[in-house]
Amino acid sequence: MSDDALIFTPDDVDLSRSPLRRSLDAGTYVLGAFNPGLTRLPGGNLLLMVRVAEALTEPVVAGHARAIRWTASGYALDAYPLDAIEMTDPRTFALRGRRPPLLGLTSLSWLLPVELTPDARAVVKVHYDKAIEPSGPFMAYGIEDPRISVIGGSWYMTVCAVSDERQCSVLYRSLNGLDYKCEGIVLDHQNKDMCLFEGKVGGRFMALTRPLGEVYFAPPPDGDFVGGPAIHLAQSPDALHWKPLDAPGLRARRGTAIDLRMGGGTPPVLTPHGWLMLYHGVEQRGAIGVYRTFWALLDRDDPATALRIEDDAPLIEADERLTAPIADRLYLPGQVVFTTGIADGGDSWIVASGEADLACRITHLPRDRFG
């Protein structure tokens, strides 16, 4: 059994202390405070690195949809004629008639460190002074979905950076888990789910990756897999320069509910049984799909070898009871949970997720669940 609770919600964000307030001359609100990285600080408390998606209170003005963009001189607003865009997802809009698709975002995301008690059941402090915002043109539309791994006494955090230049993976590094320095782009292709293993393999850094593209090739009709976005592996001597492994990683298998895409969730952590990784699998349903969390065990010396793949029944599913008190803030169907962090809680694993792209969820899972 597990126990779950929302630990941080949009109502817990003080937007008067948002980094956007320094230069953006427009009203905003918190669309979501979700998809948090999770790590343990040197003193024993836990840290959530919360993705805050900040959206305009007036997204449409004078027949134009507006979007926020970082610039070196401050935050700016771009305007797109309504008849030139279409929207099927409340998080994005698309320019009509463009192939490949060109998307805009209805919010801009930045990262907010939130310190928790050691058991992750209460908030200790919100570190607005250490918030992380875009700092270069390759992240002009925001930074999203942090994952944090402690390796050799340093904290490594990957994020997805979004701009009209590219969609890429960016690395931050910290010596105390709280103050992060941007090390720049580490993967230049579209990749939304880079997760560093919490420890080296054969003396090298190892990571889960999830490259995206406009075209995927069909697997054999009588094969085991359904095709599409999947989890790959890469290794590095220094966490900056990465080479993909030749061997495949995890792919969506026929006969399961994962039939749209899958990707990394938590950084893999080493257990007596192998590397434990929690990942997301998406079922095609509606415009968004149903996001659930599954798990696998990878060989400790050869992570390309999966020892166990649990994809027949989800480990974590969206729970509408959790968001019922803030149901008026929901903008997605209640079918999305996106797991992004894991920490050792003694007899349990403490798992952090984004619930409904709205709030931060904490789940305590017994360690023997993965025996």
ChimeraX attribute file (.defattr): number of C-alpha atoms within 10 A of each C-alpha:
attribute: neighborCount
match mode: 1-to-1
recipient: residues
	/A:1	6
	/A:2	13
	/A:3	10
	/A:4	17
	/A:5	16
	/A:6	17
	/A:7	19
	/A:8	22
	/A:9	22
	/A:10	21
	/A:11	14
	/A:12	12
	/A:13	18
	/A:14	12
	/A:15	17
	/A:16	9
	/A:17	12
	/A:18	19
	/A:19	19
	/A:20	21
	/A:21	15
	/A:22	11
	/A:23	12
	/A:24	16
	/A:25	11
	/A:26	15
	/A:27	12
	/A:28	18
	/A:29	17
	/A:30	23
	/A:31	24
	/A:32	28
	/A:33	28
	/A:34	32
	/A:35	31
	/A:36	33
	/A:37	31
	/A:38	31
	/A:39	27
	/A:40	25
	/A:41	17
	/A:42	12
	/A:43	8
	/A:44	12
	/A:45	16
	/A:46	24
	/A:47	27
	/A:48	30
	/A:49	29
	/A:50	28
	/A:51	30
	/A:52	30
	/A:53	24
	/A:54	24
	/A:55	23
	/A:56	19
	/A:57	12
	/A:58	12
	/A:59	17
	/A:60	15
	/A:61	12
	/A:62	8
	/A:63	11
	/A:64	16
	/A:65	21
	/A:66	23
	/A:67	22
	/A:68	26
	/A:69	21
	/A:70	24
	/A:71	15
	/A:72	11
	/A:73	7
	/A:74	13
	/A:75	19
	/A:76	18
	/A:77	14
	/A:78	11
	/A:79	15
	/A:80	16
	/A:81	14
	/A:82	17
	/A:83	11
	/A:84	12
	/A:85	18
	/A:86	14
	/A:87	14
	/A:88	10
	/A:89	14
	/A:90	12
	/A:91	16
	/A:92	14
	/A:93	18
	/A:94	17
	/A:95	18
	/A:96	15
	/A:97	11
	/A:98	10
	/A:99	8
	/A:100	7
	/A:101	10
	/A:102	13
	/A:103	16
	/A:104	21
	/A:105	21
	/A:106	21
	/A:107	26
	/A:108	27
	/A:109	29
	/A:110	24
	/A:111	29
	/A:112	23
	/A:113	24
	/A:114	23
	/A:115	23
	/A:116	22
	/A:117	15
	/A:118	20
	/A:119	17
	/A:120	24
	/A:121	16
	/A:122	12
	/A:123	17
	/A:124	15
	/A:125	12
	/A:126	18
	/A:127	13
	/A:128	17
	/A:129	12
	/A:130	14
	/A:131	20
	/A:132	20
	/A:133	19
	/A:134	23
	/A:135	15
	/A:136	14
	/A:137	18
	/A:138	21
	/A:139	28
	/A:140	25
	/A:141	26
	/A:142	29
	/A:143	29
	/A:144	26
	/A:145	28
	/A:146	29
	/A:147	30
	/A:148	31
	/A:149	29
	/A:150	22
	/A:151	14
	/A:152	10
	/A:153	12
	/A:154	13
	/A:155	22
	/A:156	26
	/A:157	28
	/A:158	27
	/A:159	26
	/A:160	23
	/A:161	27
	/A:162	24
	/A:163	19
	/A:164	13
	/A:165	10
	/A:166	15
	/A:167	21
	/A:168	25
	/A:169	26
	/A:170	24
	/A:171	24
	/A:172	18
	/A:173	21
	/A:174	16
	/A:175	14
	/A:176	14
	/A:177	22
	/A:178	21
	/A:179	15
	/A:180	18
	/A:181	13
	/A:182	14
	/A:183	15
	/A:184	15
	/A:185	19
	/A:186	16
	/A:187	20
	/A:188	12
	/A:189	14
	/A:190	18
	/A:191	20
	/A:192	23
	/A:193	30
	/A:194	33
	/A:195	30
	/A:196	29
	/A:197	26
	/A:198	22
	/A:199	19
	/A:200	19
	/A:201	14
	/A:202	11
	/A:203	9
	/A:204	13
	/A:205	21
	/A:206	27
	/A:207	26
	/A:208	25
	/A:209	24
	/A:210	21
	/A:211	18
	/A:212	15
	/A:213	10
	/A:214	8
	/A:215	8
	/A:216	10
	/A:217	7
	/A:218	10
	/A:219	12
	/A:220	10
	/A:221	8
	/A:222	7
	/A:223	10
	/A:224	13
	/A:225	18
	/A:226	20
	/A:227	19
	/A:228	19
	/A:229	20
	/A:230	20
	/A:231	21
	/A:232	22
	/A:233	23
	/A:234	20
	/A:235	22
	/A:236	16
	/A:237	13
	/A:238	10
	/A:239	17
	/A:240	15
	/A:241	13
	/A:242	17
	/A:243	13
	/A:244	15
	/A:245	14
	/A:246	10
	/A:247	11
	/A:248	13
	/A:249	19
	/A:250	21
	/A:251	20
	/A:252	24
	/A:253	16
	/A:254	14
	/A:255	12
	/A:256	14
	/A:257	19
	/A:258	23
	/A:259	21
	/A:260	19
	/A:261	21
	/A:262	25
	/A:263	27
	/A:264	31
	/A:265	29
	/A:266	35
	/A:267	30
	/A:268	28
	/A:269	22
	/A:270	18
	/A:271	14
	/A:272	8
	/A:273	14
	/A:274	20
	/A:275	23
	/A:276	22
	/A:277	22
	/A:278	24
	/A:279	25
	/A:280	28
	/A:281	28
	/A:282	20
	/A:283	17
	/A:284	14
	/A:285	12
	/A:286	8
	/A:287	10
	/A:288	16
	/A:289	17
	/A:290	22
	/A:291	29
	/A:292	25
	/A:293	28
	/A:294	24
	/A:295	22
	/A:296	19
	/A:297	23
	/A:298	23
	/A:299	16
	/A:300	21
	/A:301	12
	/A:302	12
	/A:303	21
	/A:304	18
	/A:305	15
	/A:306	16
	/A:307	14
	/A:308	15
	/A:309	13
	/A:310	14
	/A:311	21
	/A:312	12
	/A:313	13
	/A:314	15
	/A:315	17
	/A:316	22
	/A:317	19
	/A:318	22
	/A:319	16
	/A:320	15
	/A:321	11
	/A:322	16
	/A:323	21
	/A:324	11
	/A:325	9
	/A:326	14
	/A:327	13
	/A:328	8
	/A:329	17
	/A:330	16
	/A:331	15
	/A:332	15
	/A:333	15
	/A:334	19
	/A:335	18
	/A:336	25
	/A:337	27
	/A:338	29
	/A:339	33
	/A:340	28
	/A:341	28
	/A:342	28
	/A:343	23
	/A:344	15
	/A:345	17
	/A:346	10
	/A:347	11
	/A:348	17
	/A:349	19
	/A:350	26
	/A:351	24
	/A:352	30
	/A:353	29
	/A:354	29
	/A:355	29
	/A:356	26
	/A:357	24
	/A:358	28
	/A:359	30
	/A:360	27
	/A:361	26
	/A:362	24
	/A:363	22
	/A:364	22
	/A:365	20
	/A:366	17
	/A:367	15
	/A:368	9
	/A:369	11
	/A:370	15
	/A:371	8
